[in-house]
Each structure stands twice: as C-alpha cells, then as structure tokens.
C-alpha cells in the first residue's frame, strides 16, 4: 500500500513538473523573436527525430514511445501556434517585398497645439506583453524652456503591407482632463529626456501595419558593446524620408563613449552619427547576426559653447539615452 501511495505521489509530482515546464516554454516562446522561434521549430524537429531513432532501438514500452510522440506533436503545435508567431510570416513577407520590417517600427511624429502644427520629430513602437507604446524624446511632448506645449500629436501608419504608399494619419491626445497621457521618469541627474505614450489599440485602425521592439531586443550589456561599435539611427532628419512609401532613413555612426557608463553623470552615451532636427526620438540600433538590437534613443546633438562659428567644426556628437530606461517607463503603474 505504501509503494502504491508513493507511486501515485510520484506520478502527481511528474504531472506538476510537466505543467510548470510547459508554462516556462510558453513564456519563452512569447518573448522570442519570430526568426529565433522559426529556427527553434526546425532544430526541435531535428532533435526529435534523433530521439525517436534512439527510442525505437531501445528496450522500452510502447506506452513510452506513444507518450513521446504525443508530446513532440504538442510541443511542435505550441511553437507554431504561439500568439506572437504570426509576425514571423509577416516579417518574412516584408523582407521578400524588398524592405526591412524594422522600418515599420519607426514613425514620423507631428505635434500640434489647438490645431496649429508645431514641430516634427521621430518616434518608435515598443511592446510590453499586450501593451503598445510610442517612444520619443520627452522634449517632443513638452519643452517648457523652448515654450513648446503641444496638446496632441499625429503619427503616420501604414495600412497595406503590400502597398506602402497607403497610409493614414492617427491623432493622439497628450492630455486627458488636464493630466498628461504620456509618462516620464527621473533619475539621479534629473529628468530623463525620454517619454512614452501608451497607445489605445482599439483606437488604432484595424488595418494598420506596424512592428514594435520588445524588451528582448534591448541591448543593455556593456561588455557586448565596445567603443567604436557600428550603429544606425533611424528617423526623419529635417522631416526627410521616402515620401512615396512613407519610410524613414538610416544614418550610420559609431558608439563614441564607453557604453555602460553615464556620460558626465547623465543617463546617456555618445554617438557620432550625422543627425539633424527631426531625428529626436529615433531608435539607435545595431545589427547582430541579422537581428536588430535597441541600444538607445537619440535625443540631441552636442557641441562646445566655446566653439568659434566659422573657425571650428561642430563636434558631430550626439546624446543617446540608454534603452533600458524603457523598463521603468513601461512598467505597470503602482496600485
């Protein structure tokens, strides 16, 4: 009787282990990039075939082999049916259409006050679970020092994956009953020049086509980013862009200060990309083995106050706030 009880307890324990393992696998699949998830499916099929060969030549029960086949089938379906798996096909289609899907993560931002156009800038989309955010510089949403107090903004969204000439302007209020709808944070040096605006998915046109960066793409490991590492800043310098397909442009540059250190105590590092007005809020990226990693958010050009115009060249340096600040900006509000 004791042996039977121990066996039953062991079976229940194994069932609990399997459920916990499936929960872990599901969570991992949801945060994996579509390309990595597709590759996982291929590698899993290969390893499953090897394991199948071993089992068929081993002295084990048919029950074990049948259980193995059922679990392999369930795991394969889990990989294919993961809620985030759909964009893999979409991104593949985008690449085949001749453009990098990353470009659909970046949007041109126009600010307004009482219907009057004010400025043009850059923003990009960032997704946390089911929540979608528009990221840009804080001074795009509010800059009291320059008298910049917009009450709404507009972003341009694509509505046809196969025909990028089709777009729609989407208006988003910056205040609700006098309260800012966007979020900002402070650190030990003061206000961080990055802000996020949570998007109402129900208000976004149902046929819009966009991509979003995720936390798994934030590159925050200093040891992986060396001084002089190549990067790109994707945005709308002086509003310049592909006016037919409504896509941003990319400027190349390099990491110009020690990545991981707060330059002069501020929460940013330096880049040497050539930038202009309108690029504020642009994602600063690097390409690692075909996958885009988010290093930071471009904020402003830097120069020396002692520079003599006409005699000294501009420094050609910019501040880029570390992308890991997005973790704080998109965290659920406290209860």
C-alpha positions as CSV (number, residue, x, y, z in Angstrom):
1,X,0.0,0.0,0.0
2,X,2.9,2.3,0.9
3,X,4.5,1.6,-2.5
4,X,1.3,2.3,-4.3
5,X,0.9,5.6,-2.5
6,X,4.5,6.6,-3.3
7,X,3.9,5.7,-6.9
8,X,0.8,7.9,-7.0
9,X,2.6,10.8,-5.4
10,X,5.4,10.5,-7.9
11,X,3.0,10.5,-10.8
12,X,1.3,13.6,-9.4
13,X,4.7,15.2,-8.9
14,X,5.7,14.5,-12.5
15,X,2.4,15.9,-13.8
16,X,3.1,19.1,-11.9
17,X,6.6,19.3,-13.3
18,X,5.3,18.9,-16.8
19,X,2.8,21.7,-16.4
20,X,5.4,24.0,-14.9
21,X,7.8,23.1,-17.8
22,X,5.1,23.9,-20.4
23,X,4.4,27.2,-18.7
24,X,8.1,28.1,-18.9
25,X,8.3,27.0,-22.6
26,X,5.2,29.1,-23.5
27,X,6.7,32.2,-21.7
28,X,10.0,31.7,-23.5
29,X,8.2,31.4,-26.9
30,X,6.3,34.6,-26.3
31,X,9.5,36.7,-25.8
32,X,11.5,35.1,-28.6
33,X,11.9,36.9,-31.8
34,X,10.0,35.4,-34.8
35,X,13.2,34.4,-36.6
36,X,14.5,32.6,-33.5
37,X,11.2,30.9,-32.9
38,X,11.1,29.6,-36.5
39,X,14.7,28.3,-36.1
40,X,13.7,26.7,-32.9
41,X,11.0,24.7,-34.7
42,X,13.5,23.4,-37.2
43,X,16.1,22.4,-34.6
44,X,13.4,20.8,-32.4
45,X,12.2,18.7,-35.3
46,X,15.8,17.5,-36.0
47,X,16.5,16.6,-32.3
48,X,13.1,14.9,-32.0
49,X,14.0,12.7,-35.0
50,X,17.3,11.7,-33.3
51,X,15.5,11.0,-30.1
52,X,12.9,8.9,-32.0
53,X,15.6,6.8,-33.5
54,X,17.1,6.1,-30.1
55,X,13.8,5.2,-28.6
56,X,12.9,2.8,-31.4
57,X,16.1,0.9,-30.8
58,X,15.8,0.8,-27.0
59,X,14.1,-1.7,-24.8
60,X,11.2,0.4,-23.6
61,X,7.5,0.2,-23.5
62,X,5.2,1.2,-26.4
63,X,3.5,3.4,-23.9
64,X,6.7,5.5,-23.6
65,X,7.0,5.8,-27.3
66,X,3.4,6.8,-27.7
67,X,3.8,9.4,-25.0
68,X,6.9,10.7,-26.7
69,X,5.1,11.1,-30.0
70,X,2.2,12.9,-28.4
71,X,4.5,15.3,-26.5
72,X,6.6,16.1,-29.6
73,X,3.4,16.8,-31.6
74,X,2.1,19.1,-28.8
75,X,5.4,20.9,-28.5
76,X,5.5,21.5,-32.3
77,X,2.0,22.8,-32.2
78,X,2.9,25.1,-29.3
79,X,5.8,26.6,-31.2
80,X,3.6,27.1,-34.4
81,X,0.5,28.4,-32.5
82,X,2.2,30.8,-30.1
83,X,0.3,34.1,-30.2
84,X,3.4,36.0,-31.2
85,X,4.3,33.6,-34.0
86,X,2.1,35.3,-36.6
87,X,4.5,38.3,-37.2
88,X,7.2,35.8,-38.3
89,X,5.3,35.2,-41.5
90,X,4.5,38.9,-41.8
91,X,8.2,39.9,-41.4
92,X,9.2,37.3,-43.9
93,X,6.7,38.7,-46.3
94,X,8.1,42.2,-45.7
95,X,11.6,41.1,-46.4
96,X,10.5,39.4,-49.6
97,X,8.7,42.6,-50.6
98,X,12.1,44.4,-50.6
99,X,12.1,46.3,-47.3
100,X,13.3,45.7,-43.7
101,X,10.3,45.3,-41.4
102,X,12.2,47.2,-38.8
103,X,11.4,50.4,-40.7
104,X,7.7,49.9,-39.8
105,X,8.7,50.2,-36.2
106,X,9.6,53.9,-36.7
107,X,7.0,56.6,-37.2
108,X,7.1,60.3,-38.1
109,X,5.7,62.4,-35.3
110,X,4.0,65.8,-35.7
111,X,3.0,67.9,-32.7
112,X,0.1,70.4,-32.6
113,X,-1.4,73.0,-30.3
114,X,-5.1,73.9,-30.8
115,X,-4.8,72.6,-34.3
116,X,-1.7,74.6,-35.2
117,X,1.3,72.5,-36.3
118,X,4.4,72.9,-34.2
119,X,7.3,70.5,-34.7
120,X,8.3,67.3,-36.5
121,X,10.2,64.5,-34.8
122,X,10.7,60.7,-34.7
123,X,9.1,58.0,-32.6
124,X,9.1,54.2,-32.5
125,X,6.9,51.5,-31.2
126,X,7.7,49.4,-28.1
127,X,5.6,46.5,-26.9
128,X,5.3,45.0,-23.4
129,X,3.1,41.9,-23.4
130,X,-0.2,43.2,-24.9
131,X,0.6,46.9,-24.3
132,X,1.8,49.1,-27.1
133,X,3.8,52.3,-26.5
134,X,5.0,55.1,-28.7
135,X,8.5,56.2,-27.6
136,X,10.1,59.6,-28.3
137,X,12.0,62.3,-26.5
138,X,10.4,64.0,-23.6
139,X,11.1,67.4,-25.2
140,X,8.9,66.3,-28.1
141,X,5.9,66.1,-25.8
142,X,6.9,69.0,-23.6
143,X,9.7,71.5,-23.6
144,X,9.0,74.5,-21.3
145,X,12.4,76.1,-21.8
146,X,11.5,76.5,-25.5
147,X,7.8,77.3,-24.9
148,X,6.8,74.0,-26.5
149,X,3.5,72.9,-25.1
150,X,1.6,70.7,-27.7
151,X,-1.7,69.2,-26.8
152,X,-1.8,66.4,-29.3
153,X,0.4,64.6,-31.9
154,X,-0.1,62.8,-35.1
155,X,1.7,59.7,-36.4
156,X,1.6,58.2,-39.8
157,X,0.6,54.5,-40.0
158,X,0.8,52.1,-43.0
159,X,-2.4,50.3,-43.9
160,X,-1.3,47.9,-46.6
161,X,1.7,45.6,-46.2
162,X,2.0,45.1,-49.9
163,X,1.5,48.7,-50.9
164,X,3.4,51.1,-48.6
165,X,2.0,54.1,-50.4
166,X,-1.2,53.7,-48.4
167,X,-1.1,55.4,-45.0
168,X,-3.4,57.1,-42.5
169,X,-2.7,59.9,-40.0
170,X,-3.5,58.8,-36.5
171,X,-4.1,61.6,-33.9
172,X,-3.4,61.0,-30.2
173,X,-4.2,63.5,-27.4
174,X,-1.3,64.3,-25.0
175,X,-3.7,65.3,-22.1
176,X,-6.9,63.9,-20.7
177,X,-8.8,66.3,-18.3
178,X,-5.6,68.3,-17.8
179,X,-3.5,65.2,-17.0
180,X,-0.7,64.1,-19.2
181,X,-1.3,60.9,-21.0
182,X,2.4,60.3,-21.6
183,X,4.9,59.1,-18.9
184,X,8.3,60.4,-18.0
185,X,10.8,59.4,-15.3
186,X,13.6,61.0,-13.4
187,X,17.0,59.6,-12.3
188,X,19.8,60.9,-10.1
189,X,20.7,63.6,-12.6
190,X,17.2,64.9,-13.2
191,X,14.5,64.4,-15.8
192,X,15.3,61.8,-18.5
193,X,14.7,63.1,-22.0
194,X,12.7,60.0,-23.0
195,X,8.9,59.6,-22.7
196,X,6.4,57.0,-23.7
197,X,2.7,57.3,-24.7
198,X,0.6,54.2,-24.3
199,X,-1.4,53.6,-27.4
200,X,-5.1,52.6,-27.3
201,X,-5.1,49.5,-29.6
202,X,-8.8,49.8,-30.1
203,X,-8.4,53.4,-31.5
204,X,-5.7,52.3,-34.0
205,X,-7.2,51.5,-37.4
206,X,-7.7,47.7,-37.6
207,X,-5.9,47.5,-41.0
208,X,-2.7,49.3,-39.8
209,X,0.6,47.5,-40.3
210,X,3.3,48.2,-37.7
211,X,6.1,46.4,-35.9
212,X,7.3,47.0,-32.3
213,X,10.5,46.5,-30.5
214,X,10.3,44.3,-27.4
215,X,12.3,44.1,-24.1
216,X,14.2,41.1,-25.6
217,X,15.7,43.5,-28.2
218,X,17.1,46.0,-25.6
219,X,20.9,45.6,-25.7
220,X,21.9,46.6,-22.2
221,X,25.1,44.5,-21.7
222,X,28.1,46.9,-21.7
223,X,30.5,44.0,-22.4
224,X,28.8,43.3,-25.7
225,X,29.1,46.9,-27.0
226,X,32.6,48.3,-27.5
227,X,33.7,51.8,-28.2
228,X,33.6,52.3,-31.9
229,X,30.9,49.7,-32.5
230,X,28.9,50.5,-35.6
231,X,25.3,51.6,-35.2
232,X,22.4,53.2,-37.1
233,X,20.0,56.0,-36.2
234,X,16.7,55.5,-38.0
235,X,14.4,58.6,-38.3
236,X,13.3,61.6,-40.1
237,X,16.1,64.2,-40.3
238,X,14.5,67.6,-41.1
239,X,11.4,65.6,-42.0
240,X,13.3,64.0,-44.9
241,X,12.1,60.5,-45.8
242,X,10.7,58.3,-48.6
243,X,7.6,60.4,-49.3
244,X,6.3,57.7,-51.7
245,X,6.5,54.7,-49.3
246,X,6.5,56.8,-46.1
247,X,9.5,55.1,-44.6
248,X,12.3,56.7,-42.5
249,X,16.0,56.8,-43.4
250,X,19.0,55.4,-41.6
251,X,22.3,57.3,-40.7
252,X,25.4,55.3,-39.8
253,X,27.6,56.1,-36.9
254,X,29.5,54.6,-34.0
255,X,29.4,54.3,-30.2
256,X,31.6,57.3,-29.2
257,X,31.8,56.9,-25.5
258,X,32.2,53.9,-23.1
259,X,28.9,52.0,-23.4
260,X,27.5,51.3,-19.9
261,X,28.9,54.5,-18.3
262,X,26.7,57.5,-17.8
263,X,28.5,60.2,-19.8
264,X,29.2,63.1,-17.5
265,X,26.8,61.6,-15.0
266,X,23.9,61.7,-17.4
267,X,21.9,58.6,-18.4
268,X,23.2,58.6,-21.9
269,X,26.1,57.6,-24.1
270,X,27.5,59.3,-27.2
271,X,27.3,58.6,-30.9
272,X,28.9,60.2,-33.8
273,X,26.1,59.7,-36.4
274,X,25.3,62.7,-38.5
275,X,21.9,63.9,-37.3
276,X,19.6,66.9,-37.7
277,X,16.4,68.3,-36.3
278,X,13.5,65.9,-36.6
279,X,15.6,62.9,-35.5
280,X,14.8,63.4,-31.8
281,X,13.3,60.2,-30.5
282,X,14.8,57.9,-33.2
283,X,15.9,54.4,-32.1
284,X,19.7,53.9,-32.0
285,X,20.3,50.3,-33.3
286,X,22.9,47.8,-34.1
287,X,22.6,44.7,-36.2
288,X,23.7,41.5,-34.5
289,X,23.6,38.4,-36.8
290,X,20.6,39.7,-38.8
291,X,18.7,40.8,-35.7
292,X,18.2,44.5,-34.7
293,X,19.2,45.3,-31.1
294,X,18.0,48.5,-29.4
295,X,20.9,50.4,-27.9
296,X,19.3,53.8,-27.1
297,X,17.1,56.7,-28.0
298,X,18.6,59.6,-29.9
299,X,18.0,62.9,-28.1
300,X,20.1,65.8,-29.3
301,X,23.3,67.0,-30.9
302,X,26.1,68.1,-28.6
303,X,28.6,70.8,-29.1
304,X,31.1,73.1,-27.3
305,X,29.9,76.5,-26.2
306,X,33.5,77.7,-26.7
307,X,33.4,76.7,-30.4
308,X,34.0,79.6,-32.8
309,X,31.5,79.5,-35.6
310,X,33.3,79.6,-39.0
311,X,36.6,78.6,-37.5
312,X,35.8,75.3,-35.6
313,X,33.8,72.5,-37.0
314,X,31.0,71.1,-35.0
315,X,31.8,68.1,-32.8
316,X,29.4,65.9,-34.7
317,X,28.4,64.1,-31.4
318,X,25.0,63.2,-30.1
319,X,23.4,62.0,-26.9
320,X,21.5,58.7,-26.9
321,X,19.7,57.7,-23.7
322,X,20.2,54.1,-22.7
323,X,17.3,52.0,-23.9
324,X,16.9,50.1,-20.6
325,X,15.1,53.2,-19.3
326,X,12.1,51.8,-21.2
327,X,11.7,49.2,-18.5
328,X,10.8,51.9,-16.0
329,X,8.7,53.9,-18.4
330,X,6.5,51.0,-19.4
331,X,6.2,49.3,-16.0
332,X,2.6,48.9,-14.8
333,X,1.5,51.9,-12.7
334,X,1.6,51.2,-8.9
335,X,-1.7,50.1,-7.4
